[in-house]
Amino acid sequence: MMPDLFRDDVLTLETPRLFLRWPTVEDVAQLARLAGDRVISDMTGIIPHPYSQDMAARYVGDARQWNSEGSKLKLAIVERREPENLIGMIGLRLTEPGEASLGYWLGKPHWGKGYATEAAQGLVDMAFMFTRLDRLVASVRVVNPASRRVLERCGFQPTGSDFLSLPAWNGAVPVETYRLTRNLWRSLKGWRTPVPSRSAPMAALG
Ligand SMILES: CC(C)(COP(=O)(O)OP(=O)(O)OC[C@H]1O[C@@H](n2cnc3c(N)ncnc32)[C@H](O)[C@@H]1OP(=O)(O)O)[C@@H](O)C(=O)NCCC(=O)NCCS
């Protein structure tokens, strides 16, 4: 079960350029448009293609229900400068005691700006700070180097390979599996902390 903090729709996670917030009915059109791109279905394996506004509306309802029950956490990714404009989704799904699986996608026009990494790092930090989860896991298609890179930059370690059969795929496809334990996250946290700039703080150190 996710903590109470995640189960309230006022939850908003802030990262330097993004907000992660509960999806709302106002997001439906944009969700259908961006998630309707074939590549999103091909890489996530769970978003059907084609993807209609009705499907997106049902998904938003389901996501809000899962969030309030605490079985999953599904958050819209938005830019701080345009908080009403969904650009992608990110979430956690409880898989077994102490473990949750991380998933995300971004609309194609928003790729290549570091947003997925920023959103994933934010959610990973929140997960380990506010839950008792021991580890996060993720699976990535072998043909998806960008997503592998996102996981690596969050500190995830490869644990092997597998064949996964998800609803949007026609049969099983090869995936690489990843894991980030709480202990590793804790030790990497210091490594990820930005170094002080060379100006005032360094001068103050003498
Ligand atoms: C995977 C995805 C979320 C990445 O989003 P993004 O915001 O563009 O990712 P970022 O900009 O944070 O980081 C991408 C990283 O991958 C790297 N990358 C991108 N394309 C790459 C490629 N073809 N080969 C190798 N690395 C690649 C980028 O250089 C960047 O690494 P860097 O920060 O070290 O330079 C986005 O492409 C997407 O939504 N894809 C479809 C859905 C999907 O794959 N979801 C994940 C399912 S596991």
The ligand as an SDF file (V2000), in Angstrom:
LIG
                    3D

 48 50  0  0  0  0  0  0  0  0999 V2000
   12.5200    6.5950  -22.9890 C   0  0  0  0  0  0  0  0  0  0  0  0
   12.0250    8.0200  -22.8860 C   0  0  0  0  0  0  0  0  0  0  0  0
   11.0980    8.1550  -21.6940 C   0  0  0  0  0  0  0  0  0  0  0  0
   13.2490    8.9410  -22.7240 C   0  0  0  0  0  0  0  0  0  0  0  0
   12.7490   10.2710  -22.5580 O   0  0  0  0  0  0  0  0  0  0  0  0
   13.7320   11.5440  -22.6440 P   0  0  0  0  0  0  0  0  0  0  0  0
   13.1490   12.6540  -21.8550 O   0  0  0  0  0  0  0  0  0  0  0  0
   14.0560   11.8000  -24.0650 O   0  0  0  0  0  0  0  0  0  0  0  0
   14.9880   10.9850  -21.8690 O   0  0  0  0  0  0  0  0  0  0  0  0
   16.1890   11.8590  -21.3010 P   0  0  0  0  0  0  0  0  0  0  0  0
   16.3800   13.0570  -22.1960 O   0  0  0  0  0  0  0  0  0  0  0  0
   15.9820   12.0950  -19.8480 O   0  0  0  0  0  0  0  0  0  0  0  0
   17.4030   10.8550  -21.4080 O   0  0  0  0  0  0  0  0  0  0  0  0
   17.5800   10.0600  -22.5430 C   0  0  0  0  0  0  0  0  0  0  0  0
   18.9890    9.5110  -22.4880 C   0  0  0  0  0  0  0  0  0  0  0  0
   19.0710    8.5080  -23.4750 O   0  0  0  0  0  0  0  0  0  0  0  0
   20.0560    8.8640  -24.4080 C   0  0  0  0  0  0  0  0  0  0  0  0
   19.5870    8.3940  -25.6850 N   0  0  0  0  0  0  0  0  0  0  0  0
   18.5410    8.8340  -26.3920 C   0  0  0  0  0  0  0  0  0  0  0  0
   18.4390    8.1180  -27.5320 N   0  0  0  0  0  0  0  0  0  0  0  0
   19.4370    7.2100  -27.5080 C   0  0  0  0  0  0  0  0  0  0  0  0
   19.8880    6.1980  -28.3940 C   0  0  0  0  0  0  0  0  0  0  0  0
   19.2530    5.9450  -29.5280 N   0  0  0  0  0  0  0  0  0  0  0  0
   20.9660    5.4530  -28.0350 N   0  0  0  0  0  0  0  0  0  0  0  0
   21.6060    5.6870  -26.8690 C   0  0  0  0  0  0  0  0  0  0  0  0
   21.2300    6.6290  -25.9830 N   0  0  0  0  0  0  0  0  0  0  0  0
   20.1690    7.3820  -26.3170 C   0  0  0  0  0  0  0  0  0  0  0  0
   20.1760   10.3670  -24.3240 C   0  0  0  0  0  0  0  0  0  0  0  0
   21.4320   10.8280  -24.7970 O   0  0  0  0  0  0  0  0  0  0  0  0
   20.0180   10.5600  -22.8290 C   0  0  0  0  0  0  0  0  0  0  0  0
   21.1980   10.1820  -22.1540 O   0  0  0  0  0  0  0  0  0  0  0  0
   22.1940   11.2960  -21.5240 P   0  0  0  0  0  0  0  0  0  0  0  0
   21.3380   12.1080  -20.6000 O   0  0  0  0  0  0  0  0  0  0  0  0
   23.2380   10.5170  -20.8520 O   0  0  0  0  0  0  0  0  0  0  0  0
   22.6580   12.0960  -22.7030 O   0  0  0  0  0  0  0  0  0  0  0  0
   11.2600    8.4540  -24.1730 C   0  0  0  0  0  0  0  0  0  0  0  0
   12.0870    8.2180  -25.2650 O   0  0  0  0  0  0  0  0  0  0  0  0
    9.9580    7.6830  -24.3560 C   0  0  0  0  0  0  0  0  0  0  0  0
    8.9520    8.0560  -23.8060 O   0  0  0  0  0  0  0  0  0  0  0  0
    9.9940    6.6200  -25.1690 N   0  0  0  0  0  0  0  0  0  0  0  0
    8.7900    5.8150  -25.4620 C   0  0  0  0  0  0  0  0  0  0  0  0
    8.2150    5.1370  -24.2120 C   0  0  0  0  0  0  0  0  0  0  0  0
    9.2780    4.4050  -23.4410 C   0  0  0  0  0  0  0  0  0  0  0  0
   10.2390    3.9300  -23.9960 O   0  0  0  0  0  0  0  0  0  0  0  0
    9.0620    4.3030  -22.1370 N   0  0  0  0  0  0  0  0  0  0  0  0
    9.9440    3.5440  -21.2860 C   0  0  0  0  0  0  0  0  0  0  0  0
    9.5430    2.1050  -21.3130 C   0  0  0  0  0  0  0  0  0  0  0  0
   10.7110    1.1250  -20.3780 S   0  0  0  0  0  0  0  0  0  0  0  0
  1  2  1  0
  2  3  1  0
  2  4  1  0
  2 36  1  0
  4  5  1  0
  5  6  1  0
  6  7  2  0
  6  8  1  0
  6  9  1  0
  9 10  1  0
 10 11  2  0
 10 12  1  0
 10 13  1  0
 13 14  1  0
 14 15  1  0
 15 16  1  0
 15 30  1  0
 16 17  1  0
 17 18  1  0
 17 28  1  0
 18 19  1  0
 18 27  1  0
 19 20  2  0
 20 21  1  0
 21 22  1  0
 21 27  2  0
 22 23  1  0
 22 24  2  0
 24 25  1  0
 25 26  2  0
 26 27  1  0
 28 29  1  0
 28 30  1  0
 30 31  1  0
 31 32  1  0
 32 33  2  0
 32 34  1  0
 32 35  1  0
 36 37  1  0
 36 38  1  0
 38 39  2  0
 38 40  1  0
 40 41  1  0
 41 42  1  0
 42 43  1  0
 43 44  2  0
 43 45  1  0
 45 46  1  0
 46 47  1  0
 47 48  1  0
M  END
$$$$
